[in-house]
Amino acid sequence: MAEYTSTLQGFQHLMEWQLTGLPEETEACVAATVLPNFWHIMNGEKFSYDTYVNAIKEWRGKISDYKPTVHEFLRDGDQLAGRMTGTIQVEGVPNFFESFMFAKVDKETGKLEWLIERSIWGKVGGKPEHGVN
């Protein structure tokens, strides 16, 4: 759906929707925003559509609070880039994160064809523990 990939506000909504909601609603959310042949690379690890759905479902089950903020957003033709930061409470532990995202958008549907993401995160008040080399 183009409304999620055309503007900063739409992309902000997409980022919020991905990790909020009930785990059993994950398939509907993912199907509304990405193509069936979608793939995701997160910090160098590639995930197929099915693996992505299962990962989002698992995260939704662990998260009790999620506050992403998209700071930068660029859409040029079928290319999308964004940067967001925020806080996320995972299994009761408050964490911070920063993500850089690059994606290809399907011109007809506005859904994501693929997403490459580089993220770091760790406990609030500490240094990043994940996504650092």
MARTORTOR-230548 format. One line per field, with one value per residue (C-alpha): residue number from 1; residue in one letter; z, x, y. Coordinates in nm, 4 decimals. Each point is the difference from the previous one (the first is absolute). Layout:
<nodes>
k <- c(NUM/...)
r <- c(A/...)
zz <- c(Z/...)
xx <- c(X/...)
yy <- c(Y/...)
</nodes>
This chain:
<nodes>
k <- c(1/2/3/4/5/6/7/8/9/10/11/12/13/14/15/16/17/18/19/20/21/22/23/24/25/26/27/28/29/30/31/32/33/34/35/36/37/38/39/40/41/42/43/44/45/46/47/48/49/50/51/52/53/54/55/56/57/58/59/60/61/62/63/64/65/66/67/68/69/70/71/72/73/74/75/76/77/78/79/80/81/82/83/84/85/86/87/88/89/90/91/92/93/94/95/96/97/98/99/100/101/102/103/104/105/106/107/108/109/110/111/112/113/114/115/116/117/118/119/120/121/122/123/124/125/126/127/128/129/130/131/132/133)
r <- c(M/A/E/Y/T/S/T/L/Q/G/F/Q/H/L/M/E/W/Q/L/T/G/L/P/E/E/T/E/A/C/V/A/A/T/V/L/P/N/F/W/H/I/M/N/G/E/K/F/S/Y/D/T/Y/V/N/A/I/K/E/W/R/G/K/I/S/D/Y/K/P/T/V/H/E/F/L/R/D/G/D/Q/L/A/G/R/M/T/G/T/I/Q/V/E/G/V/P/N/F/F/E/S/F/M/F/A/K/V/D/K/E/T/G/K/L/E/W/L/I/E/R/S/I/W/G/K/V/G/G/K/P/E/H/G/V/N)
zz <- c(0.0000/-0.1171/0.3062/0.2041/-0.2424/-0.1523/0.2916/0.3263/0.1906/-0.1818/0.0564/0.3678/0.0242/-0.1724/0.2420/0.2981/-0.1372/-0.0717/0.3654/0.1778/0.0158/0.0745/-0.1297/-0.1690/-0.2086/-0.1473/-0.3288/-0.0847/0.0775/-0.2039/-0.2942/-0.0117/-0.0177/-0.1861/-0.3089/0.0341/-0.1365/0.2430/0.1643/0.2834/0.0848/0.3628/0.1012/-0.2770/0.0589/-0.2757/0.0838/-0.2377/0.0172/0.2309/0.2290/0.0134/0.0974/0.2762/0.1306/0.0126/0.1757/0.2571/0.0615/0.0436/0.2745/0.1874/-0.0295/0.2578/-0.1175/-0.3339/-0.0952/-0.3354/-0.1557/-0.3683/-0.0312/-0.3652/-0.2911/-0.3703/-0.2795/-0.3582/-0.2539/0.1288/0.2506/0.3676/0.2769/0.3623/0.3416/0.3275/0.3685/0.2985/0.3048/0.0250/0.3121/-0.0586/0.2671/0.2522/-0.0817/-0.1448/-0.3082/-0.2498/-0.3695/-0.3198/-0.3454/-0.3533/-0.2686/-0.3770/-0.1979/-0.3418/-0.0391/-0.2477/-0.2279/-0.0470/0.3606/0.2071/0.1998/0.0870/-0.2316/0.2264/0.3009/0.1061/0.3574/0.2232/0.3675/0.3345/0.3372/0.3671/0.3458/0.0669/0.1638/-0.1326/-0.3167/-0.2970/0.0603/-0.3261/-0.3591/0.0809/-0.1539)
xx <- c(0.0000/0.1503/-0.1112/0.2714/0.2852/-0.0722/0.0480/0.1899/-0.3305/-0.1095/0.3339/-0.0159/-0.3373/0.1397/0.2934/-0.2362/-0.2423/0.2669/0.0857/-0.3233/-0.3166/-0.0739/0.2283/-0.2968/-0.0591/0.3522/-0.0891/-0.2613/0.2424/0.2820/-0.2252/-0.1301/0.3481/0.2364/-0.0147/-0.0245/0.3555/0.1363/0.3381/0.1729/0.3677/0.0542/0.3605/0.1242/-0.2413/-0.2551/-0.3573/-0.2632/-0.3635/-0.1013/0.2994/-0.0752/-0.3637/0.1082/0.2611/-0.2534/-0.2488/0.2643/0.1003/-0.3648/-0.0279/0.3035/-0.0628/-0.2006/0.0891/0.1331/0.0607/0.1754/0.0645/0.0837/0.2401/0.0982/-0.2038/0.0764/-0.2066/0.1250/-0.1877/0.0122/0.2790/-0.0576/0.2427/-0.0650/0.1576/-0.1785/0.0809/-0.2095/-0.0599/-0.1335/-0.0784/0.0811/-0.1057/-0.0142/0.3446/0.0113/0.2240/0.0945/0.0656/0.1070/-0.0759/0.0976/-0.2266/0.0202/-0.2832/-0.1462/-0.3684/-0.2318/-0.1274/-0.3485/-0.0877/0.2328/0.0985/0.3603/0.1804/0.3041/0.1516/0.3631/0.0413/0.2953/-0.0897/0.1670/-0.1694/0.0635/-0.1302/-0.1040/0.2896/0.2609/0.1968/-0.1399/0.0256/-0.1485/0.0827/0.3496/0.3021)
yy <- c(0.0000/0.3242/0.1944/-0.1757/0.0631/0.3431/0.2403/0.0267/-0.0118/-0.3153/-0.1697/0.1018/-0.1738/-0.3109/-0.0175/0.0288/-0.2584/-0.2625/-0.0650/0.0933/-0.1994/-0.3585/-0.2752/-0.1701/0.3173/-0.0087/-0.1695/0.2660/0.2826/-0.1498/-0.0911/0.3588/0.1511/-0.2355/-0.2235/-0.3805/-0.0382/0.2635/-0.0538/0.1863/0.0307/0.0979/0.0688/-0.2272/-0.2902/-0.0675/-0.0998/-0.1370/0.1145/-0.2869/0.0485/0.3737/-0.0646/-0.2396/0.2473/0.2851/-0.2289/-0.0970/0.3646/0.1022/-0.2622/0.1386/0.3755/0.1904/0.3530/0.1249/0.3626/0.0413/0.3407/0.0279/0.2950/-0.0211/-0.1318/0.0099/-0.1489/0.0252/-0.2118/-0.3575/0.0711/0.0791/0.0927/0.0819/0.0406/-0.0484/-0.0108/-0.0867/-0.2080/-0.3509/-0.1993/-0.3675/-0.2495/0.2841/0.1440/0.3548/0.0235/0.2710/-0.0512/0.1710/-0.1409/0.0930/-0.1481/-0.0284/-0.1551/-0.0579/0.0841/-0.1697/0.2788/-0.1484/-0.0856/0.2182/-0.3091/-0.0778/-0.2446/-0.0220/0.1755/0.0279/0.1173/0.0782/0.0389/0.0346/-0.0353/-0.0482/0.0773/0.3589/0.1859/-0.2419/-0.0541/-0.1925/-0.3758/-0.1272/0.0814/0.1214/-0.1679)
</nodes>
